[in-house]
Amino acid sequence: MSIYAIGDVQGCYAPLKELLGKIKFNCDKDQLWFAGDIINRGPQSLKTIRFIKSLADNAITVLGNHDLHLLAMAHGLHRQNKKDSIQEILDAPDSEPLLDWLIHRPLMHYQAENNVCLVHAGMYPHWTVEQALSYSQELEGILQGPKAHEFFHHMYGDKPSKWSDTLSGWDRLRFITNCFTRMRYINDEMKLCLKDKGAPSKQAKNKQTRSIHPWFEFERPDKTLNIIFGHWSTLEDPEIKHLFPLDTGCLWGGKLTALKVNHKMTKKIAVKCSASQAID
């Protein structure tokens, strides 16, 4: 069996199918890991989510910020943005099973064999794997339970910006959500800087942002943990050991990238994409 992790698809169904052909994906024995944001802003979100759902156990998908945005819209708690392309999912005759499948996806997946975790945005530097999995499961329990509607009402916001074991209630769940699905930069006080989204090379030139750093530059409890993530299309693929960013900007006319998950973690395959939207 081969396992391939794939970056943000965002409804770009045609490049996804092309990539699967290129890696010779066999749905009878291979497995795909999706780093979240499988839908939205691309041209075929409905077709994409239907296809990934149809793969059943041959696909592991973690939730991204666009996936949660769709679920919040389904609960009537967030308005559609002008660049969204997810109304077709909400209007589809199979909308209910699609949304039910999506809300049962995890925030984090961990494979002990290769000491590798899959997340959408990242993992807070101070968290161990065990802690991160526990926090992921804590949030998943809310999403899949009777408090889901109330959660989506409280989900949006940038505060609190710093982790504490004493955080509780919606503040605690919002911080966990932001770490797994929105995080890019952290400042010297270990606070999330969610407004900053650009490439690190550009941030370094800005005197006002020199005290912020990509989340993965901070020391982690397990220095050998392999982290696969998406979310950050402007990252410029930093060469950092055990770090595997896979959002290579398919939506913006970049590439859709797959990484073969094994003990080497060195084989990447990509296909070129046509721009579906202009870069923000």
N, C-alpha and C positions, 0 to 999 in steps of 0.2 A: 504493500500500500504506500502510495505517495501522498504527502500532505503539502499543500501550497497555501500560503497566506496571501491575501489580495488586499490592496489599498482601497481607498474610498471610491466606490462605483458611482454613487449619486445618480442613479437612473440611467447611466450610460450603458445600455444593454448590448448594443452592437460591439463595442470594444471588449466587453466582458466575454461574449461568445467567441470573439476572435482570439482573445487571450487563452481561453480554455482549449481551443483548437491547437494553439501553439505549444501548450504544455502537455498536450495529449491527455487531457483529463478523462478518466474512465469512471463513470458514476457507479459502476458495480464494485469498485474496490478503492478508489481514491477519495480523499477528503479535502474540502476547501475551508479555509478560515477567512472570514471577512472582518476587516478592522472597523466596522461600523460605517454609518452614513451610506447605507446601500441605496438610499433613495433621495430624491429632491434635487431640483434645479436642472437635472439632465432631462433628455427628451422622452425617456421611456421608464418612468418610475414604476408604473403598474406592472409592466411586463417583467421588470427586474425583480420585484419582490415576489411575484408569482413563481418565477423560475427558481429563485434561491429557496423559497419555502418548499418547492417540489423536490428539492434534493434531500429533504428529511435529514437523517443522521449523517449524510455525506457532506453536510455544511454546518459549520459552527460560526455563528454571527454574534458579535458583541454590539451593544447599543451605542450609537453616536448621538450627537446633539440634534442632527436633522431627523433621526428616527424618533427621538423624544418629542421633537417639535410636532411631528405628525400625530403622535399619540395624544399630545396636549390639545391639538386641534380637534381630534376625534371626540375629546371630552368637552368640547365647546369652550375651552379656556385659553385659547390663543388665536389671534387672527392670522390669516394667511399673508405672507409677504409677497410683494409684487414679482419677485424672482422665483417663487415656489412653483413646483410642478407636481404637487401631490394631491390636488383636488380629485384627479381621476381615480386615485385609490379610495378616497372617501366616498365617491359616487359609484364605485364598482359593485356589481351584484354579490361578489364574494368579499366585500369589504370587512365584514365581521370576522370571518376566520383568518383573514390576512392580519388584521390588527391584533387579534388574540394571539396569533403565532408570534408577532413582533414583540408584544409586551412580555412574552415569556422568554425572551433572549437575555443572556447575562450581561453584566457590565464588564466582566473580566473572565478570561479563560486561562487555565494554567495546566501545563503538561510537565509532569515531573521528569519524564524520561530525558528530555533535553533541557530541563530547567528553563522553560520558556513561558512567558505570559503574553497574552493578546489583549490589548485594550484599545480604545479609540484615541483618546488624547494623550494619556500618560498615566503614571503612577506617582503619587506624592512621595518625595524622596525619603521621608522618615519612616514610611510604612514598610514593614516586612511583607513577604508574600502572604503569610498566614493572616496578617492584619488586613491587607488589601482584599483578600478573598472574603474575609468575614464582613467587611464593610460593603463589598459588592452584594453579598447575599442578604445583608440587612436591607439594602435598598430594593433588591429584587422582591423581597417579601412584601414590601409596601406596594410596589407596582402591580404585583399579582394578587393583591388582597383587596379588602373592602375600602381601604383608604386611598386607593389610586387616584380617584377624582380630586380628593383634597390635596394630595401631593402635587398634582399638576397645577393647582391653584397657587401653591407656594414655591414651585420649582424655580421660577425665573428670578434672577438677582445675583449680584456679585459679592454679597456679604453672607456670612463671615468670610474673611479672606485668609485666615490663618487657622490651622488645625489645632485642636485641643481635645484631649480625651474627655473633657468635661462638656463638650458640645452636646446638645440634646435637641430633640424635636425636629422641627422643619429646618432649623439652622444647620444642624448636623447633616441631615439628608441632602440639603442644598450644597453644602461643601463637598460631600462625597460625589454628588452628581457632577459638579463643576470640575473636580479633579479628573474623573474618568472620561468626561466628554467635552470639556472646553479648555482645559489648561494648556498654556504654552510657556509663559514666563512666570518666574518667581523672583521676588526681590531679596535683598540681604537679610531681611527680617523674616523670611520664609512665608511671606504673604503672596497669594495668587495675584498676578497682574493681568486680569482678563481683558482689559482694553487694548493691550499690546499684541499685535498679530503679525508684524512684519518679519522679514528675514533677520537672523542674528547679525549679519554683516552690516545691515542698515542701522540696526539698533545701536551697535557699537560706536557708530559715528555721531550719534545723538547724545549730547552731554546730559540731557534730561533723563535718559534711559540707561545710562551706564551702570546703574546699581541693580539692574534686573538681568536675569540670566535664564536661559532655557532650563526647564525643570530637570532635564537629564544631566546637567553639569554638576548638580549637587551629589555628594557622596550618599550611596545607598547602603542599607544593612547587608545585602547580598550583592557583592561586587561581580559575581559570575552569572547573575540572573540575566537571561536574554529577554529583551522587551521589544515586541512587535507592536507598532502603533501607526495610526493614520493622522487625519485631522489637519496637518500642518503642511500645506502644499508649497509654501515659500521657504521651507527649511533649508534647502540646498544640500541635503544628504550629508550630514556631518559624519566624518570617519571616526566613530567612537565605538570601542569594543563592546560587544553585547547589545548594541542598539540598532534597531532595524526599522527606520521610518519608511512607510509605504505609500503615503499620499503624494503621488508625483503629478498631480494637477490634471487628471484626465478631463475634468469638466472644463478647464480653461484652455484646452488644446495641448496639454502636455502628454503624459503617458499613463497607462494603467499597468501597474506593476505587480508581479507575483514573486514570492520568495519561497523556495523549497525549504520546508521545515525538517531539519535533521540535525545530527551532531555537528555538522560543518557550518550550516547556515550561510553559505556563500553563493548559492546559485539563484540569480535573479533573472527573470524573463519579463519583457515589457512589450506592449504594442502602442503605437502612436494613436492619438485621439484627435478628432476634430473639435474645435472649441464650440461648446454648447452655450456658453455665456462669456461675457467680457469679465475680466478680472476686476474684483471690487476695488 
